[in-house]
Amino acid sequence: MINVSIIILGILLLFGLLSYEKKQDRIPLLIVKSALSLLFVITALLQPHPVPAYYHYLLIGLIFCLIGDVCLALPQEKAFMGGLVAFLVGHVFYIFSFLSLTSIIDWISTGAIIIFAMSALIFLWLRPYLGSMLLPVLLYILVITVMASGAWAVFWKSSFQISARTLILVGSLCFYFSDVFVARNKFIKEEYQNRLFGLPLYYGGQFMLAFSVGLLK
C-alpha cells in the first residue's frame, strides 16, 4: 500500500514540476523538484533490502542525484557544473551497486557494445556545441555508459527475480536517455519539450531503481 501511495504522490509531483517548468516559475519549481527527488530517496529507504551492498550503494547514488537535481534547478552556471559532478558521482555508486550483483566479466557483452556505440553517436552529435565543456561531458558520457552496461549485465547474467532485473535495466536506460534531453536543452536548443520528455524518463528511471531494492530475491 505504501508503494502505491508513493507512486500516486510521485505522479502528482511530476505533473506539478512539468507545470512549473513550462511557466519557468523558479521558486515553486525548486521546491517541487526537491520534494520529488527526495521522494525517490525515501522510496529506497522504505523498501526491504535483501542485498545490503546493492541497497547501500544505490542509496548513496540516489542521494547524490538528489543533490544534482537541486543544482540543476538553479539558474547559475556553477550550479550546472555542481549538478554534473553530483550526477557523475551518483552514477559511480550505481556502478558499484550493479557490481555487487554480478561479475565484472559479465559486463563485456553485445549489449554493452551497442550501448557504447549509441554513446559514441550521441557524443559526436553534441561535440560541435560543447566548447570548453567537451572533456567534462565526455567523462560523464563514459561513466553513464558504463552504468547502463552494468544494468544490462545484471539483467542478462544475474539470477535474481526477473521483476528486479527488469526495473534495474529499464530504470537505468530511462536515466540514460533522459540525459540526452538534458544535453540537448543545455547545449543545442533550450525548449520545454526537452523537459516534457526528459523529466518523466528521469524520474521514472529513478523510482524504478529505488523500487528494485526490495525485489532482489
N, C-alpha and C positions, 0 to 999 in steps of 0.2 A: 504493500500500500504506500509506503514511504517513497518508493521509486516512482510510482505513478504520480504522486504529488510533485516530486522533483521535476518530472517531465513536463507536467502542466505548467508549473511555475516558470520553468526554463523557456517554454514556448511563448508565454506571455511577456517575459522579459525581452526575448528576442524580437518580438513584434514592436515592443516599446523602443528598443535600441534602433531598429531599422527606421522607425518614425523619426526619432531624434537625429539620426544620421542624415535623413532627407532634408530636415529643417536646418541642419548644422547648428543645433542648439547645444553649445559646448557643455555647460554645467550639468543639465539633466542627462546628456549623453554619457558623461564621465561617471555619473552616479549609477546609471542603469548598467553600463558596461562592466563596471567594477563589481556590481551585485551579481550579474550573470556569470562572470568569471569566477567569483568567489563560490558560486553555487556548484561549479564542477569540481572544485577542491573539496567542498563539503560532501558532495556525492561520493567521492572516493573514500573519504573518512568514514562514511556510514556503511560502506559495503563490508561484508566479511572478507578476510584476506587469507585464503588457504595457502598462498605462496607469498610469504612475508617479504622476500627480497624484491619480487616484482612490485608489490604494493608500495614499499618504501621508496624505491627508485622512481616509480611513476608519480607518486605523490609529490616528491621534490620537483619533478619536471612540471607538474601541473601548477605548483606554486610559482615557479619561475615564469610560466606562461601567464599567470595572473598578473605578475609584475609587468610583463611585456604588454599586456592589454591596456593597463593603466597608462603606460608610457605612450603607446600609440594613440591614445585618446587625447593626448596633449598636443598643442599645435607647434611647439618648438622643435627645431631640427635636432637638437641634442637629445630630446625625448625620443625621437625616432631611432637614433643610434642606441640609446639605452634599451629601447624595446627590442631592437635587433639582437643585441648582446644577450638579453634575458631569454629570448626565444632560442637562441643558439645554445645556451646552457641547458634550457629545458629539453631540447632535442637530444643533447648528450645524455641526459638522465633517462630519456626514453630508450636510447640505445642500450644503456646499462640494464634497463628493465627487461628488454627483449632478450638480451644476452643471458639473463637469469632463467629463461625458459627454453633455450636451445643452444646448440653449439655454434661457435663462430664459423666452422667449416660449412655448416648448412646455409650460411648466408651467400655462398657462391652458387648462383643458380641462374637459369634462363630468365626468371622473373627479375632478378637483380640487374641483369644486363639490359632488360627492357626499361627498367626504371632509370638506370644511369643514362641510357640513350635519350629518354624523354628529357631528363635534366640537362643534358648537353644541348638539346634543341632549344629549351627554354632559355638557357644562358646565352646562346647565340642570338636569340630574339631580343633579349634585354641589353646585350652588350653595347650597342651604339648609344644607349641612353644613360649609361651608368656613370661615366666620368670618373671622379675620384672614389666613387663607391664600388668600383669594379672588384677589387680584391675582397672587401667585406662581403659583398653579395655572392661572389664565387665560393668563399668559405662557407657561407650559410647554405647555399645550394648543395654543396658537397655533404654537409652534415645532415641535412634533411633527407637527402637521397639515401645515405647510409641508414637513417632511421626507417624510411619506408621499406628498404631492402630487408631490414631486420624483421619488420612486421610480416613481410612476405614469407620469410623463413619460418617464423612462428606458425603461420597458417598452414604451410605445406609440410613442415618437418616435425613439429611437436605433436604430442599425443593428447593434449588437453581437450576438453569438451569443445565441440565444434562451434557452439554459440560464442564462447570466449574468444576463440581464434578468429572468428568472423568479425567480431567487434574490434579486435586489435587491428586486423588488416584494413577493414573499411574505414575505421576511425583514423588510422594513420594516413591513408590515401586522401580522405576528406581534408585533413590538415594540410597535406602536401599540395593539393590543388587549390585550397583556399589562399595559399601564399602566392600563387600565380596572380590572383586578383589584387592582392596587396601590392605586389611588384608593379603590376600594370597601372594601378592607381598612383603609385609613388613616382614612377619613372617614365611612363608613357602617356597616359591620359587620366586625369583625375575626374571621375564622374560617379554618380550614385550607383550605377549598375554594378560597379566593382564591389561595392558593399552589399548590394542586394543579393548577389550570388555568393560572394566570398564569406560573409558572416554566417549564414546558415551552414555552409560547408564546415567552417572552422568550429563553430560551437557544436554542431552535430558530431564532428570528429572527437572533440574533447570529451563530450559526455559519453560517447561510446567507449573511449579508453577508460574513463572513470568507472563505468559500469562493469567493464571487463574484469576488474579486480575481484569481484565476488563470484565470478563464474568459472574460475580456473580450477577444474576438477579432473 
